Each structure stands twice: as structure tokens, then as C-alpha cells.
Amino acid sequence: MTSDHDPAARFGRRDLLRAGGVLAASACAPAWAQSGSAGIAPRPELSGSDIHLRIAHQMMTIDGRQSHAIGINGSAPAPLIRLREGQTVRLHVENALDEESSIHWHGLLVPFHMDGVPGVSFPGIAPRSTFTYEFPVKQAGTYWYHSHSGLQEQMGLYGPIVIDPATPDAAAPAREHVILLSDHSQLHPHTIFRKLKQQGGYFNYQKQTLAGLLAGRDQPAGERRAWGKMRMDPADIADVTAATYTYLVNGHGPRDQWTGLFAPGERVRLRLVNASAMTTFNVRLPGLAMTVVAADGLALRPVTVDELQIAVAETYDVIVTPDDDRAYALVAESVDRSGMALATLAPRVGMRTAAPPLRPRPLATMKDMGMGAMAMGGGEATPAHDMTDHDMAGHQMGGHAAAGHEMGAMNHSMRDFANAPEVKRSPTVQTIAPMPVDRTGEPGQGLADVGHRVLTYRDLVAAARNPDVRAPDRALRIHLTGNMERYMWAFDGEKLNEVTAPFAFLENERVRVTLVNDTMMGHPIHLHGHYFELVTGHGEHAPRKHTVQVQPGGTVTFDLTADAVGDWAFHCHMLYHMHAGMMQVVTVRPRGEGAA
């Protein structure tokens, strides 16, 4: 599988033949996504006050193979939409499918009935009908749009949005590229979901083996036995992997290797968008530092790093300054390191550089299991092999009355509901994290020891003072729960089809929300219609986001001003997690109606 993601370093005769096919395929792509792009064109494909979008079936070609897709205006990924802050836009969306569809404007602050979530904010777009979205554009930055119907997003129904500021930034780089990351499978998304339901870890081809044990790799025997007793797989980092996925940059596979151009010495803005269904990416350009200047569309105080982890549905703007007359590899490695998306930044079309090899895949730790408070010295949690089998047995799953290893009065059982009184006792709850900790100061799973600068959430500082700096009126704690064996996901142990009441807020109420991840998998949590401020120690300049990755066994706390009246979707942005139940509704009621 590694060979599929290891393009040749030289551009020889075979590559020229392949390039002919790539250029032919690229010609069918929207202009912004075509390989050899000189940057986002001054006259983008779709702009103005009236924009027409047509959702329909089509084919797409990736690394020379054709696949069925759902796209917009004949392209998948969908066309770039470029707007200007302060304008009003009308987007006429025709659904040419034989099933319901929708478009959600991810991260845009729109009236709730224009948000595009069937069953929550509008009825959906019926087959063979047209719906017109109309809203004022209140912000600038990098965003994206996608279907919120079924699993259509996985089939190519997503595209980028760039919004220019009302007042042009004289210091902005003259050249910019959209870097839209995604994942694609030849399998139909419903087949993927069915396989996930049938067998936990179905797509994980990187499990620990006897050969690895004999070679001294991965966990030692005692640690493997202990994890086995708990029926936990430390190699289970991603649900869907390169066993079925090809990872894309602007709709191009690693062999096609999309190329963006630059002139040596110029500053280039890369608008990074993670439009994947299920993949967290670790992004780097070996030999080239990145200065992060925006997150989720909003400006930050610049921070320079060598790598960043971008969760599903997040966006980052970074500035790079390639000084040399050579090609640079843009590498987006999947979090489980089973594969990578690969592109090139180069001064001229046809230049390429060797892709770095895939790094060894990470293994989950005790900290990922929710044992973070047992960490020694502020680093990773105490590794399991520092505990005896007897100690580990106390952490096995079971009833909350299981005889757990005691530290003070706390029971460290991994299913002790006393540690999570908000959580419903249901089959959706496989584990309760005994000692979850705030992990916003960490670089992301598997990146602690890479040897270079990696972005953390605590590095993010808002460029402008937050619009609301009031103290919270109340606090809310929400648990992210799941059952990997049955592939069930939920908030507080209740899947969407079991929920009887929404999370209710009063208009302009200030609430401190803490998300607790009781699972061993990261979850990108997205709240529609709002931004929130991460509580990471930056006070009035706390970073504002609409999507946040909650690391395994970790917590994230944010302050929310419920300033948008209406019903809003709140969910994990892992598509199959949301499809399996990890979604809720947030209701913001006008003052005078009261809260639930």
C-alpha cells in the first residue's frame, strides 16, 4: 500500500505519459483545482450576488481510475465560490438527483433557516427541485460548503468558499492557493458504513502482529496482554484508512500530484480546508516553515510551525515563503499514517520532489484511554508497560461497581458512571474516561516526538479582541461517547434518534461548555451558526472557532455566546460518527421564552 503513495522523485518518460492523463483529467476539474495552478484566479468561477449550483451524478477520475461521484455544475470537488464581506448573496441550488439533497455553508453565520440541515433548519431540497439560499455575508476568510444529506458529502459534494474582506488587506500575499484535502473510496459510502457496523477495525490493516513482537516493535508482551484483557486495540487510530481511501488534494490523488506554482521569494497564502469525511491530516512542507495566520476563517496573531494537525472540517490559512528555485512536497499524512495526500509547490509545471516515506503509525496510550491524570512529568501519560497486569486489570471495562484500582476515593474503572453522572447508561457507552485532561496544549495524536515545531490550540491567539468577554452565566458538560464494537456514537450516551430534548440556550446567554471525550478516538465537534472561544489562557484574545478537535481521552472547554436565535445542528464532523448518532440540536430561544 505504501507504494501507492510514493511518487517518483524524477519526472521521466513514464511520468510524462502519466502527465498526459493527469492534464486530461485536470481539464475536467474546476479551474481552482486544476494542476499547474498559478493561484486563485482574479475572476473566480462563481461570484456575484446570484450564483447557480446544480447537484447531479457524474464521474470523477483519481490516479487514472474512474469513480461514481455526486458533484456540482459538473465538477467534483465543487466549484470555488468567492464572495465579499458585506454583500448579500442568493445561491440557487437545483437538485437533479432522485433523492433529497442540501448544501450547508460551513462556518458561515447565516439565518438558521438558510443553514441547510434537513430536519433541523429546513426541509431539504426535494428531488428535481430548486431551493434559493439568501443571506448577508458577515465575515471574511476561508470556508467550505457540503451536503448535509445522508452520505453525499463522501461522494464528492463539497467545495471551497473564499470571502474577501470588505476593506482589502494591503499586506496580503499576492498569490494564494486553495488546498482542499479529502478522502475518496471506490466503495460506496453505505458499504463502508455497513462494514464498520459489522466488524470493529474492519479497515485497520496496521494491527500489532506476532512478527512485530518478535522483532521488538510496538508494545511488549505484557502490555499487549493487558490491552487484550480490556478488548482494546492501541492501533485503532482511524475508523477508515488507506485500505480503502485515496487521499486527495483538490480532487487529485498522490499519483496525479496536483501542482501549485510560485515565484521564488514571494509570500504565498495556502488556504487549507479539511473537507474529508473521516480523516484527520498532519500537514507539512518538508524544508519550508508555515506561518499560521487564520483558523476557521478568523485572523490570528502569526505563529510559525513546521507541521499542524487539521481535523475534519477545520480550516487554516498559512503563509509560506519558498526562496529556492525548486519543488516542495506538500504532505498531508493521515493520522493513522496508512497513507497520505500529496501535492507539489513549484516554480514551474513538471517539477516534482520525492515524497517522504510514511512515518511509523502511532499507538494509543493510557492518556488516550482517559488516564491523563496519571501522567508523569507533564508528558505522555504513564505508559501501560509501567503498570503491572494486576494494575491494568483494575481498568477493565465492566459494571461501574467493578473493583477498580483506587487512587484516593476515585474508582478508575473504565465504565464507572459515577465519573459521568450526565451520561445515560446505554449500549452506546463502551467506556467512561476515568481521568480525562485538557489536551489543548498538545500537538495531536502521534505528533509529540516528531522533533520539530507542531501547532497546538494553545498557540492560537486571536488577532482582534473577542466581541464578547463577559464571564459565563452557567456551565454545561457534554460527554462524547461511543461503542466501537457496535459502531454507535452519541452525546451523553444518547444517539440522535433517542434524544427527547435539545440543548437549550437563551438568546445572548453566555455558557461555558466542556466537552469530555470518553472514547479512544479524536472527535471534531462542530456547532452551526456560532463561533466559540477556546479557554486556553488567552483571555480577551482567546481563539474563536466553530469546529474543535477533542483528543482521545481529553477535554476541551469553550465559552459560547448564544447570539443566533433558532435551531442549530451540533455534531461530530466524522461523517460516519454523525450518521451513527453523534448529533444533537442546539436551540437558542429569544429572551422571554425561557430555557429548558
Secondary structure as UniProt FT lines:
FT   HELIX           2..5
FT   HELIX           13..27
FT   HELIX           31..33
FT   TURN            35..36
FT   STRAND          50..62
FT   TURN            63..64
FT   STRAND          65..72
FT   TURN            73..74
FT   STRAND          81..84
FT   TURN            85..86
FT   STRAND          88..95
FT   STRAND          104..106
FT   HELIX           112..114
FT   TURN            119..121
FT   TURN            127..128
FT   STRAND          129..136
FT   STRAND          141..146
FT   TURN            150..151
FT   HELIX           152..155
FT   STRAND          158..164
FT   TURN            170..171
FT   STRAND          175..185
FT   HELIX           189..198
FT   TURN            200..203
FT   HELIX           210..214
FT   TURN            215..216
FT   HELIX           221..229
FT   TURN            230..231
FT   TURN            234..235
FT   TURN            242..244
FT   STRAND          245..249
FT   TURN            250..251
FT   TURN            254..256
FT   STRAND          258..261
FT   TURN            264..265
FT   STRAND          268..274
FT   STRAND          281..285
FT   TURN            286..287
FT   STRAND          290..295
FT   TURN            296..297
FT   STRAND          298..305
FT   STRAND          307..310
FT   TURN            312..313
FT   STRAND          315..320
FT   STRAND          328..334
FT   TURN            335..336
FT   STRAND          340..346
FT   TURN            349..350
FT   TURN            366..370
FT   HELIX           372..374
FT   TURN            377..378
FT   HELIX           384..386
FT   HELIX           389..393
FT   TURN            394..395
FT   TURN            400..401
FT   STRAND          406..407
FT   TURN            408..409
FT   STRAND          410..411
FT   TURN            414..415
FT   HELIX           417..419
FT   TURN            421..422
FT   TURN            427..428
FT   STRAND          437..438
FT   TURN            440..441
FT   TURN            445..446
FT   TURN            448..449
FT   HELIX           457..459
FT   STRAND          474..483
FT   TURN            484..487
FT   STRAND          488..491
FT   TURN            492..493
FT   HELIX           496..498
FT   STRAND          503..506
FT   TURN            507..508
FT   STRAND          509..517
FT   STRAND          523..527
FT   TURN            528..529
FT   STRAND          532..534
FT   HELIX           539..541
FT   STRAND          544..545
FT   STRAND          547..550
FT   TURN            552..553
FT   STRAND          554..562
FT   STRAND          566..572
FT   HELIX           575..579
FT   TURN            580..581
FT   STRAND          583..589
FT   TURN            591..592
//
